[in-house]
Amino acid sequence: MSKTYVVKGMSCGGCAGSVEQAIKAVAPAASVEVMLDGGLVKVEGVEDDSLVQKAVEDAGFTFEGEA
């Protein structure tokens, strides 16, 4: 099951990489796709939204919930 989340504060490839690495640190088997246009992050393989939220916020970005 995949979910798409809105993440604020990402503006470059480095930001996208930071978000992807943070999510994979808490869910190594997850598939993560960051779309800078629109500030979206598509995550497959994580059932618990709070894990994704914590990872994104720990990386320094604002988690706004599901798109």
N, CA, C and O atoms as a Tripos MOL2 file, in Angstrom:
@<TRIPOS>MOLECULE
protein
  268   267    67     0     0
PROTEIN
NO_CHARGES

@<TRIPOS>ATOM
      1 N           0.8420   -1.1860    0.0000 N.3       1 MET1
      2 CA          0.0000    0.0000    0.0000 C.3       1 MET1
      3 C           0.8820    1.2420    0.0000 C.2       1 MET1
      4 O           1.8350    1.3360    0.7730 O.2       1 MET1
      5 N           0.5630    2.1790   -0.8590 N.am      2 SER2
      6 CA          1.3520    3.4090   -0.8880 C.3       2 SER2
      7 C           0.4930    4.5890   -0.4490 C.2       2 SER2
      8 O          -0.7250    4.6120   -0.6280 O.2       2 SER2
      9 N           1.1770    5.5580    0.1270 N.am      3 LYS3
     10 CA          0.5300    6.8010    0.5560 C.3       3 LYS3
     11 C           1.3990    7.9570    0.0780 C.2       3 LYS3
     12 O           2.6180    7.8340   -0.0390 O.2       3 LYS3
     13 N           0.7520    9.0720   -0.1910 N.am      4 THR4
     14 CA          1.4630   10.2820   -0.5930 C.3       4 THR4
     15 C           1.2340   11.3420    0.4800 C.2       4 THR4
     16 O           0.1060   11.6010    0.9000 O.2       4 THR4
     17 N           2.3350   11.9440    0.9050 N.am      5 TYR5
     18 CA          2.3050   12.9380    1.9710 C.3       5 TYR5
     19 C           2.7780   14.2850    1.4540 C.2       5 TYR5
     20 O           3.5530   14.3610    0.5010 O.2       5 TYR5
     21 N           2.3050   15.3490    2.0940 N.am      6 VAL6
     22 CA          2.7670   16.7050    1.7950 C.3       6 VAL6
     23 C           3.8600   17.0410    2.8050 C.2       6 VAL6
     24 O           3.6650   16.9370    4.0160 O.2       6 VAL6
     25 N           5.0190   17.4480    2.2770 N.am      7 VAL7
     26 CA          6.1640   17.8150    3.1140 C.3       7 VAL7
     27 C           6.6360   19.1970    2.6920 C.2       7 VAL7
     28 O           6.9830   19.4110    1.5310 O.2       7 VAL7
     29 N           6.6480   20.1230    3.6200 N.am      8 LYS8
     30 CA          7.0690   21.5000    3.3410 C.3       8 LYS8
     31 C           8.5470   21.6960    3.6820 C.2       8 LYS8
     32 O           9.0760   21.0950    4.6170 O.2       8 LYS8
     33 N           9.1890   22.5490    2.9020 N.am      9 GLY9
     34 CA         10.5670   22.9180    3.1850 C.3       9 GLY9
     35 C          11.5910   22.2780    2.2600 C.2       9 GLY9
     36 O          12.7790   22.5870    2.3500 O.2       9 GLY9
     37 N          11.1540   21.3990    1.3800 N.am     10 MET10
     38 CA         12.0880   20.7700    0.4390 C.3      10 MET10
     39 C          12.2380   21.6740   -0.7810 C.2      10 MET10
     40 O          11.2470   22.0680   -1.3960 O.2      10 MET10
     41 N          13.4770   21.9990   -1.1240 N.am     11 SER11
     42 CA         13.6770   22.9030   -2.2520 C.3      11 SER11
     43 C          14.7420   22.4410   -3.2410 C.2      11 SER11
     44 O          14.9520   23.0820   -4.2700 O.2      11 SER11
     45 N          15.4180   21.3260   -2.9340 N.am     12 CYS12
     46 CA         16.5010   20.8940   -3.8240 C.3      12 CYS12
     47 C          16.6940   19.3820   -3.7220 C.2      12 CYS12
     48 O          16.0530   18.7100   -2.9140 O.2      12 CYS12
     49 N          17.5810   18.8740   -4.5490 N.am     13 GLY13
     50 CA         17.8760   17.4490   -4.5320 C.3      13 GLY13
     51 C          18.4460   16.9810   -3.2080 C.2      13 GLY13
     52 O          18.2040   15.8500   -2.7870 O.2      13 GLY13
     53 N          19.2020   17.8430   -2.5520 N.am     14 GLY14
     54 CA         19.7540   17.4910   -1.2380 C.3      14 GLY14
     55 C          18.6530   17.3020   -0.2060 C.2      14 GLY14
     56 O          18.7090   16.3960    0.6250 O.2      14 GLY14
     57 N          17.6500   18.1730   -0.2740 N.am     15 CYS15
     58 CA         16.4920   18.0450    0.6340 C.3      15 CYS15
     59 C          15.7680   16.7290    0.3690 C.2      15 CYS15
     60 O          15.4150   16.0010    1.2970 O.2      15 CYS15
     61 N          15.5560   16.4400   -0.8920 N.am     16 ALA16
     62 CA         14.8710   15.2050   -1.2690 C.3      16 ALA16
     63 C          15.6400   13.9900   -0.7590 C.2      16 ALA16
     64 O          15.0480   13.0410   -0.2450 O.2      16 ALA16
     65 N          16.9510   14.0280   -0.9050 N.am     17 GLY17
     66 CA         17.7870   12.9270   -0.4250 C.3      17 GLY17
     67 C          17.7230   12.7800    1.0870 C.2      17 GLY17
     68 O          17.7000   11.6640    1.6070 O.2      17 GLY17
     69 N          17.6930   13.9000    1.7890 N.am     18 SER18
     70 CA         17.6030   13.8560    3.2540 C.3      18 SER18
     71 C          16.2980   13.2210    3.7130 C.2      18 SER18
     72 O          16.2880   12.4040    4.6340 O.2      18 SER18
     73 N          15.1930   13.5990    3.0670 N.am     19 VAL19
     74 CA         13.8890   13.0380    3.4250 C.3      19 VAL19
     75 C          13.8640   11.5400    3.1160 C.2      19 VAL19
     76 O          13.4100   10.7380    3.9330 O.2      19 VAL19
     77 N          14.3500   11.1750    1.9420 N.am     20 GLU20
     78 CA         14.3680    9.7620    1.5570 C.3      20 GLU20
     79 C          15.2060    8.9410    2.5360 C.2      20 GLU20
     80 O          14.7690    7.8770    2.9760 O.2      20 GLU20
     81 N          16.3930    9.4130    2.8820 N.am     21 GLN21
     82 CA         17.2670    8.6940    3.8130 C.3      21 GLN21
     83 C          16.6360    8.5830    5.1900 C.2      21 GLN21
     84 O          16.7490    7.5440    5.8410 O.2      21 GLN21
     85 N          15.9740    9.6400    5.6420 N.am     22 ALA22
     86 CA         15.3500    9.6250    6.9640 C.3      22 ALA22
     87 C          14.2410    8.5810    7.0340 C.2      22 ALA22
     88 O          14.1280    7.8580    8.0240 O.2      22 ALA22
     89 N          13.4260    8.5010    5.9900 N.am     23 ILE23
     90 CA         12.3400    7.5150    5.9760 C.3      23 ILE23
     91 C          12.9050    6.1050    5.8840 C.2      23 ILE23
     92 O          12.4260    5.2010    6.5700 O.2      23 ILE23
     93 N          13.9150    5.9080    5.0470 N.am     24 LYS24
     94 CA         14.5120    4.5790    4.9170 C.3      24 LYS24
     95 C          15.2520    4.1500    6.1850 C.2      24 LYS24
     96 O          15.4480    2.9560    6.4100 O.2      24 LYS24
     97 N          15.6580    5.0980    7.0050 N.am     25 ALA25
     98 CA         16.3180    4.7550    8.2700 C.3      25 ALA25
     99 C          15.3470    4.0940    9.2380 C.2      25 ALA25
    100 O          15.7400    3.2270   10.0190 O.2      25 ALA25
    101 N          14.0690    4.5020    9.1910 N.am     26 VAL26
    102 CA         13.0660    3.9020   10.0820 C.3      26 VAL26
    103 C          12.3160    2.7580    9.4180 C.2      26 VAL26
    104 O          11.6760    1.9570   10.0990 O.2      26 VAL26
    105 N          12.3890    2.6750    8.0910 N.am     27 ALA27
    106 CA         11.7120    1.6120    7.3430 C.3      27 ALA27
    107 C          12.5770    1.2240    6.1460 C.2      27 ALA27
    108 O          12.3030    1.6430    5.0210 O.2      27 ALA27
    109 N          13.6280    0.4200    6.3810 N.am     28 PRO28
    110 CA         14.5960    0.1040    5.3260 C.3      28 PRO28
    111 C          14.0040   -0.5210    4.0620 C.2      28 PRO28
    112 O          14.5630   -0.3540    2.9770 O.2      28 PRO28
    113 N          12.8990   -1.2270    4.1820 N.am     29 ALA29
    114 CA         12.3100   -1.8860    3.0140 C.3      29 ALA29
    115 C          11.3550   -0.9790    2.2420 C.2      29 ALA29
    116 O          10.8120   -1.3820    1.2140 O.2      29 ALA29
    117 N          11.1500    0.2310    2.7260 N.am     30 ALA30
    118 CA         10.1980    1.1460    2.0880 C.3      30 ALA30
    119 C          10.6970    1.6220    0.7380 C.2      30 ALA30
    120 O          11.8990    1.7300    0.4950 O.2      30 ALA30
    121 N           9.7470    1.9010   -0.1290 N.am     31 SER31
    122 CA         10.0310    2.5520   -1.3990 C.3      31 SER31
    123 C           9.6270    4.0180   -1.2190 C.2      31 SER31
    124 O           8.5000    4.3130   -0.8210 O.2      31 SER31
    125 N          10.5520    4.9300   -1.5160 N.am     32 VAL32
    126 CA         10.2980    6.3600   -1.2890 C.3      32 VAL32
    127 C          10.5540    7.1200   -2.5800 C.2      32 VAL32
    128 O          11.6080    6.9760   -3.1990 O.2      32 VAL32
    129 N           9.5790    7.9330   -2.9830 N.am     33 GLU33
    130 CA          9.7250    8.7820   -4.1620 C.3      33 GLU33
    131 C           9.3990   10.2120   -3.7550 C.2      33 GLU33
    132 O           8.2940   10.4970   -3.2940 O.2      33 GLU33
    133 N          10.3640   11.1090   -3.9280 N.am     34 VAL34
    134 CA         10.1720   12.5160   -3.5550 C.3      34 VAL34
    135 C           9.9240   13.3200   -4.8240 C.2      34 VAL34
    136 O          10.6810   13.2300   -5.7910 O.2      34 VAL34
    137 N           8.8510   14.1070   -4.8050 N.am     35 MET35
    138 CA          8.5110   14.9790   -5.9250 C.3      35 MET35
    139 C           8.5950   16.4180   -5.4340 C.2      35 MET35
    140 O           7.6840   16.9110   -4.7690 O.2      35 MET35
    141 N           9.6950   17.0850   -5.7660 N.am     36 LEU36
    142 CA          9.9100   18.4510   -5.2770 C.3      36 LEU36
    143 C           8.7970   19.3900   -5.7240 C.2      36 LEU36
    144 O           8.3610   20.2470   -4.9550 O.2      36 LEU36
    145 N           8.3320   19.2330   -6.9710 N.am     37 ASP37
    146 CA          7.2090   20.0400   -7.4400 C.3      37 ASP37
    147 C           5.9750   19.6190   -6.6600 C.2      37 ASP37
    148 O           5.4920   18.4970   -6.8090 O.2      37 ASP37
    149 N           5.4760   20.5000   -5.8470 N.am     38 GLY38
    150 CA          4.3130   20.1930   -5.0340 C.3      38 GLY38
    151 C           4.6540   19.7190   -3.6390 C.2      38 GLY38
    152 O           3.7630   19.5990   -2.7970 O.2      38 GLY38
    153 N           5.9280   19.4440   -3.3700 N.am     39 GLY39
    154 CA          6.3420   19.0110   -2.0480 C.3      39 GLY39
    155 C           5.6940   17.7090   -1.6120 C.2      39 GLY39
    156 O           5.1830   17.6010   -0.4970 O.2      39 GLY39
    157 N           5.7180   16.7240   -2.4960 N.am     40 LEU40
    158 CA          5.0710   15.4530   -2.2060 C.3      40 LEU40
    159 C           6.0920   14.3410   -2.0070 C.2      40 LEU40
    160 O           7.1490   14.3200   -2.6390 O.2      40 LEU40
    161 N           5.7500   13.4180   -1.1150 N.am     41 VAL41
    162 CA          6.5870   12.2470   -0.8690 C.3      41 VAL41
    163 C           5.6760   11.0200   -0.9090 C.2      41 VAL41
    164 O           4.7540   10.8890   -0.1040 O.2      41 VAL41
    165 N           5.9490   10.1310   -1.8560 N.am     42 LYS42
    166 CA          5.1720    8.8950   -1.9840 C.3      42 LYS42
    167 C           5.9550    7.7810   -1.2970 C.2      42 LYS42
    168 O           7.1240    7.5440   -1.6040 O.2      42 LYS42
    169 N           5.2890    7.1010   -0.3620 N.am     43 VAL43
    170 CA          5.9370    6.0600    0.4280 C.3      43 VAL43
    171 C           5.1340    4.7670    0.2840 C.2      43 VAL43
    172 O           3.9180    4.7500    0.4730 O.2      43 VAL43
    173 N           5.8280    3.7020   -0.0500 N.am     44 GLU44
    174 CA          5.1920    2.3890   -0.1400 C.3      44 GLU44
    175 C           5.8860    1.4530    0.8380 C.2      44 GLU44
    176 O           7.1150    1.4000    0.8920 O.2      44 GLU44
    177 N           5.1030    0.7210    1.6050 N.am     45 GLY45
    178 CA          5.6790   -0.2630    2.5090 C.3      45 GLY45
    179 C           5.7450    0.1670    3.9590 C.2      45 GLY45
    180 O           6.3750   -0.5060    4.7750 O.2      45 GLY45
    181 N           5.0970    1.2890    4.2990 N.am     46 VAL46
    182 CA          5.0440    1.7450    5.6910 C.3      46 VAL46
    183 C           3.5740    1.9550    6.0480 C.2      46 VAL46
    184 O           2.8920    2.7810    5.4410 O.2      46 VAL46
    185 N           3.0980    1.2110    7.0250 N.am     47 GLU47
    186 CA          1.6960    1.3210    7.4320 C.3      47 GLU47
    187 C           1.4620    2.4240    8.4520 C.2      47 GLU47
    188 O           0.3650    2.9770    8.5230 O.2      47 GLU47
    189 N           2.4690    2.7480    9.2330 N.am     48 ASP48
    190 CA          2.3210    3.6900   10.3490 C.3      48 ASP48
    191 C           2.7350    5.1050    9.9240 C.2      48 ASP48
    192 O           3.9190    5.3960    9.7550 O.2      48 ASP48
    193 N           1.7370    5.9720    9.7580 N.am     49 ASP49
    194 CA          2.0110    7.3570    9.3530 C.3      49 ASP49
    195 C           2.9200    8.0830   10.3370 C.2      49 ASP49
    196 O           3.6980    8.9530    9.9470 O.2      49 ASP49
    197 N           2.8190    7.7200   11.6160 N.am     50 SER50
    198 CA          3.6160    8.4230   12.6250 C.3      50 SER50
    199 C           5.1090    8.1630   12.4440 C.2      50 SER50
    200 O           5.9220    9.0180   12.7950 O.2      50 SER50
    201 N           5.4880    7.0100   11.9070 N.am     51 LEU51
    202 CA          6.9070    6.7380   11.6180 C.3      51 LEU51
    203 C           7.4180    7.6920   10.5440 C.2      51 LEU51
    204 O           8.5040    8.2580   10.6620 O.2      51 LEU51
    205 N           6.6160    7.8590    9.4940 N.am     52 VAL52
    206 CA          6.9960    8.7590    8.4090 C.3      52 VAL52
    207 C           7.0560   10.1970    8.9270 C.2      52 VAL52
    208 O           7.9940   10.9320    8.6200 O.2      52 VAL52
    209 N           6.0580   10.5920    9.7080 N.am     53 GLN53
    210 CA          6.0330   11.9490   10.2550 C.3      53 GLN53
    211 C           7.2700   12.2230   11.1000 C.2      53 GLN53
    212 O           7.9120   13.2600   10.9300 O.2      53 GLN53
    213 N           7.6110   11.3270   11.9930 N.am     54 LYS54
    214 CA          8.7680   11.5230   12.8620 C.3      54 LYS54
    215 C          10.0510   11.6140   12.0470 C.2      54 LYS54
    216 O          10.8960   12.4680   12.3120 O.2      54 LYS54
    217 N          10.2020   10.7380   11.0560 N.am     55 ALA55
    218 CA         11.4060   10.7540   10.2140 C.3      55 ALA55
    219 C          11.5410   12.0810    9.4800 C.2      55 ALA55
    220 O          12.6230   12.6670    9.4400 O.2      55 ALA55
    221 N          10.4390   12.5520    8.9000 N.am     56 VAL56
    222 CA         10.4600   13.8140    8.1470 C.3      56 VAL56
    223 C          10.7920   14.9850    9.0760 C.2      56 VAL56
    224 O          11.6190   15.8330    8.7420 O.2      56 VAL56
    225 N          10.1510   15.0240   10.2330 N.am     57 GLU57
    226 CA         10.4000   16.1260   11.1690 C.3      57 GLU57
    227 C          11.7970   16.0660   11.7650 C.2      57 GLU57
    228 O          12.4180   17.1070   11.9770 O.2      57 GLU57
    229 N          12.3030   14.8720   12.0380 N.am     58 ASP58
    230 CA         13.6700   14.7400   12.5470 C.3      58 ASP58
    231 C          14.6920   15.2000   11.5070 C.2      58 ASP58
    232 O          15.7890   15.6320   11.8600 O.2      58 ASP58
    233 N          14.3300   15.1060   10.2230 N.am     59 ALA59
    234 CA         15.2170   15.5640    9.1480 C.3      59 ALA59
    235 C          15.1290   17.0790    8.9610 C.2      59 ALA59
    236 O          15.8850   17.6470    8.1730 O.2      59 ALA59
    237 N          14.2120   17.7390    9.6780 N.am     60 GLY60
    238 CA         14.1310   19.1960    9.6350 C.3      60 GLY60
    239 C          13.0750   19.7610    8.7080 C.2      60 GLY60
    240 O          13.1210   20.9410    8.3610 O.2      60 GLY60
    241 N          12.1250   18.9330    8.3030 N.am     61 PHE61
    242 CA         11.0900   19.3890    7.3880 C.3      61 PHE61
    243 C           9.7240   19.3190    8.0740 C.2      61 PHE61
    244 O           9.5770   18.7000    9.1280 O.2      61 PHE61
    245 N           8.7360   19.9590    7.4640 N.am     62 THR62
    246 CA          7.3970   20.0260    8.0400 C.3      62 THR62
    247 C           6.4990   18.9800    7.3860 C.2      62 THR62
    248 O           6.2860   19.0000    6.1740 O.2      62 THR62
    249 N           5.9820   18.0760    8.1940 N.am     63 PHE63
    250 CA          5.0690   17.0290    7.7280 C.3      63 PHE63
    251 C           3.6470   17.5660    7.8190 C.2      63 PHE63
    252 O           3.1950   17.9510    8.8980 O.2      63 PHE63
    253 N           2.9290   17.5930    6.6770 N.am     64 GLU64
    254 CA          1.5800   18.1520    6.6580 C.3      64 GLU64
    255 C           0.5050   17.0930    6.5270 C.2      64 GLU64
    256 O          -0.6750   17.4360    6.4460 O.2      64 GLU64
    257 N           0.8660   15.8200    6.5030 N.am     65 GLY65
    258 CA         -0.1310   14.7510    6.4020 C.3      65 GLY65
    259 C          -0.3180   14.2500    4.9930 C.2      65 GLY65
    260 O           0.4380   14.5950    4.0850 O.2      65 GLY65
    261 N          -1.3460   13.4240    4.8220 N.am     66 GLU66
    262 CA         -1.5980   12.8410    3.5040 C.3      66 GLU66
    263 C          -2.0700   13.8830    2.5240 C.2      66 GLU66
    264 O          -2.7850   14.8220    2.8750 O.2      66 GLU66
    265 N          -1.6520   13.6950    1.2770 N.am     67 ALA67
    266 CA         -2.0460   14.6090    0.1960 C.3      67 ALA67
    267 C          -3.4690   14.3230   -0.2340 C.2      67 ALA67
    268 O          -3.9870   14.9850   -1.1330 O.2      67 ALA67
@<TRIPOS>BOND
     1     1     2 1
     2     2     3 1
     3     3     4 2
     4     3     5 am
     5     5     6 1
     6     6     7 1
     7     7     8 2
     8     7     9 am
     9     9    10 1
    10    10    11 1
    11    11    12 2
    12    11    13 am
    13    13    14 1
    14    14    15 1
    15    15    16 2
    16    15    17 am
    17    17    18 1
    18    18    19 1
    19    19    20 2
    20    19    21 am
    21    21    22 1
    22    22    23 1
    23    23    24 2
    24    23    25 am
    25    25    26 1
    26    26    27 1
    27    27    28 2
    28    27    29 am
    29    29    30 1
    30    30    31 1
    31    31    32 2
    32    31    33 am
    33    33    34 1
    34    34    35 1
    35    35    36 2
    36    35    37 am
    37    37    38 1
    38    38    39 1
    39    39    40 2
    40    39    41 am
    41    41    42 1
    42    42    43 1
    43    43    44 2
    44    43    45 am
    45    45    46 1
    46    46    47 1
    47    47    48 2
    48    47    49 am
    49    49    50 1
    50    50    51 1
    51    51    52 2
    52    51    53 am
    53    53    54 1
    54    54    55 1
    55    55    56 2
    56    55    57 am
    57    57    58 1
    58    58    59 1
    59    59    60 2
    60    59    61 am
    61    61    62 1
    62    62    63 1
    63    63    64 2
    64    63    65 am
    65    65    66 1
    66    66    67 1
    67    67    68 2
    68    67    69 am
    69    69    70 1
    70    70    71 1
    71    71    72 2
    72    71    73 am
    73    73    74 1
    74    74    75 1
    75    75    76 2
    76    75    77 am
    77    77    78 1
    78    78    79 1
    79    79    80 2
    80    79    81 am
    81    81    82 1
    82    82    83 1
    83    83    84 2
    84    83    85 am
    85    85    86 1
    86    86    87 1
    87    87    88 2
    88    87    89 am
    89    89    90 1
    90    90    91 1
    91    91    92 2
    92    91    93 am
    93    93    94 1
    94    94    95 1
    95    95    96 2
    96    95    97 am
    97    97    98 1
    98    98    99 1
    99    99   100 2
   100    99   101 am
   101   101   102 1
   102   102   103 1
   103   103   104 2
   104   103   105 am
   105   105   106 1
   106   106   107 1
   107   107   108 2
   108   107   109 am
   109   109   110 1
   110   110   111 1
   111   111   112 2
   112   111   113 am
   113   113   114 1
   114   114   115 1
   115   115   116 2
   116   115   117 am
   117   117   118 1
   118   118   119 1
   119   119   120 2
   120   119   121 am
   121   121   122 1
   122   122   123 1
   123   123   124 2
   124   123   125 am
   125   125   126 1
   126   126   127 1
   127   127   128 2
   128   127   129 am
   129   129   130 1
   130   130   131 1
   131   131   132 2
   132   131   133 am
   133   133   134 1
   134   134   135 1
   135   135   136 2
   136   135   137 am
   137   137   138 1
   138   138   139 1
   139   139   140 2
   140   139   141 am
   141   141   142 1
   142   142   143 1
   143   143   144 2
   144   143   145 am
   145   145   146 1
   146   146   147 1
   147   147   148 2
   148   147   149 am
   149   149   150 1
   150   150   151 1
   151   151   152 2
   152   151   153 am
   153   153   154 1
   154   154   155 1
   155   155   156 2
   156   155   157 am
   157   157   158 1
   158   158   159 1
   159   159   160 2
   160   159   161 am
   161   161   162 1
   162   162   163 1
   163   163   164 2
   164   163   165 am
   165   165   166 1
   166   166   167 1
   167   167   168 2
   168   167   169 am
   169   169   170 1
   170   170   171 1
   171   171   172 2
   172   171   173 am
   173   173   174 1
   174   174   175 1
   175   175   176 2
   176   175   177 am
   177   177   178 1
   178   178   179 1
   179   179   180 2
   180   179   181 am
   181   181   182 1
   182   182   183 1
   183   183   184 2
   184   183   185 am
   185   185   186 1
   186   186   187 1
   187   187   188 2
   188   187   189 am
   189   189   190 1
   190   190   191 1
   191   191   192 2
   192   191   193 am
   193   193   194 1
   194   194   195 1
   195   195   196 2
   196   195   197 am
   197   197   198 1
   198   198   199 1
   199   199   200 2
   200   199   201 am
   201   201   202 1
   202   202   203 1
   203   203   204 2
   204   203   205 am
   205   205   206 1
   206   206   207 1
   207   207   208 2
   208   207   209 am
   209   209   210 1
   210   210   211 1
   211   211   212 2
   212   211   213 am
   213   213   214 1
   214   214   215 1
   215   215   216 2
   216   215   217 am
   217   217   218 1
   218   218   219 1
   219   219   220 2
   220   219   221 am
   221   221   222 1
   222   222   223 1
   223   223   224 2
   224   223   225 am
   225   225   226 1
   226   226   227 1
   227   227   228 2
   228   227   229 am
   229   229   230 1
   230   230   231 1
   231   231   232 2
   232   231   233 am
   233   233   234 1
   234   234   235 1
   235   235   236 2
   236   235   237 am
   237   237   238 1
   238   238   239 1
   239   239   240 2
   240   239   241 am
   241   241   242 1
   242   242   243 1
   243   243   244 2
   244   243   245 am
   245   245   246 1
   246   246   247 1
   247   247   248 2
   248   247   249 am
   249   249   250 1
   250   250   251 1
   251   251   252 2
   252   251   253 am
   253   253   254 1
   254   254   255 1
   255   255   256 2
   256   255   257 am
   257   257   258 1
   258   258   259 1
   259   259   260 2
   260   259   261 am
   261   261   262 1
   262   262   263 1
   263   263   264 2
   264   263   265 am
   265   265   266 1
   266   266   267 1
   267   267   268 2
@<TRIPOS>SUBSTRUCTURE
     1 MET1         2 RESIDUE 1 A MET
     2 SER2         6 RESIDUE 1 A SER
     3 LYS3        10 RESIDUE 1 A LYS
     4 THR4        14 RESIDUE 1 A THR
     5 TYR5        18 RESIDUE 1 A TYR
     6 VAL6        22 RESIDUE 1 A VAL
     7 VAL7        26 RESIDUE 1 A VAL
     8 LYS8        30 RESIDUE 1 A LYS
     9 GLY9        34 RESIDUE 1 A GLY
    10 MET10       38 RESIDUE 1 A MET
    11 SER11       42 RESIDUE 1 A SER
    12 CYS12       46 RESIDUE 1 A CYS
    13 GLY13       50 RESIDUE 1 A GLY
    14 GLY14       54 RESIDUE 1 A GLY
    15 CYS15       58 RESIDUE 1 A CYS
    16 ALA16       62 RESIDUE 1 A ALA
    17 GLY17       66 RESIDUE 1 A GLY
    18 SER18       70 RESIDUE 1 A SER
    19 VAL19       74 RESIDUE 1 A VAL
    20 GLU20       78 RESIDUE 1 A GLU
    21 GLN21       82 RESIDUE 1 A GLN
    22 ALA22       86 RESIDUE 1 A ALA
    23 ILE23       90 RESIDUE 1 A ILE
    24 LYS24       94 RESIDUE 1 A LYS
    25 ALA25       98 RESIDUE 1 A ALA
    26 VAL26      102 RESIDUE 1 A VAL
    27 ALA27      106 RESIDUE 1 A ALA
    28 PRO28      110 RESIDUE 1 A PRO
    29 ALA29      114 RESIDUE 1 A ALA
    30 ALA30      118 RESIDUE 1 A ALA
    31 SER31      122 RESIDUE 1 A SER
    32 VAL32      126 RESIDUE 1 A VAL
    33 GLU33      130 RESIDUE 1 A GLU
    34 VAL34      134 RESIDUE 1 A VAL
    35 MET35      138 RESIDUE 1 A MET
    36 LEU36      142 RESIDUE 1 A LEU
    37 ASP37      146 RESIDUE 1 A ASP
    38 GLY38      150 RESIDUE 1 A GLY
    39 GLY39      154 RESIDUE 1 A GLY
    40 LEU40      158 RESIDUE 1 A LEU
    41 VAL41      162 RESIDUE 1 A VAL
    42 LYS42      166 RESIDUE 1 A LYS
    43 VAL43      170 RESIDUE 1 A VAL
    44 GLU44      174 RESIDUE 1 A GLU
    45 GLY45      178 RESIDUE 1 A GLY
    46 VAL46      182 RESIDUE 1 A VAL
    47 GLU47      186 RESIDUE 1 A GLU
    48 ASP48      190 RESIDUE 1 A ASP
    49 ASP49      194 RESIDUE 1 A ASP
    50 SER50      198 RESIDUE 1 A SER
    51 LEU51      202 RESIDUE 1 A LEU
    52 VAL52      206 RESIDUE 1 A VAL
    53 GLN53      210 RESIDUE 1 A GLN
    54 LYS54      214 RESIDUE 1 A LYS
    55 ALA55      218 RESIDUE 1 A ALA
    56 VAL56      222 RESIDUE 1 A VAL
    57 GLU57      226 RESIDUE 1 A GLU
    58 ASP58      230 RESIDUE 1 A ASP
    59 ALA59      234 RESIDUE 1 A ALA
    60 GLY60      238 RESIDUE 1 A GLY
    61 PHE61      242 RESIDUE 1 A PHE
    62 THR62      246 RESIDUE 1 A THR
    63 PHE63      250 RESIDUE 1 A PHE
    64 GLU64      254 RESIDUE 1 A GLU
    65 GLY65      258 RESIDUE 1 A GLY
    66 GLU66      262 RESIDUE 1 A GLU
    67 ALA67      266 RESIDUE 1 A ALA
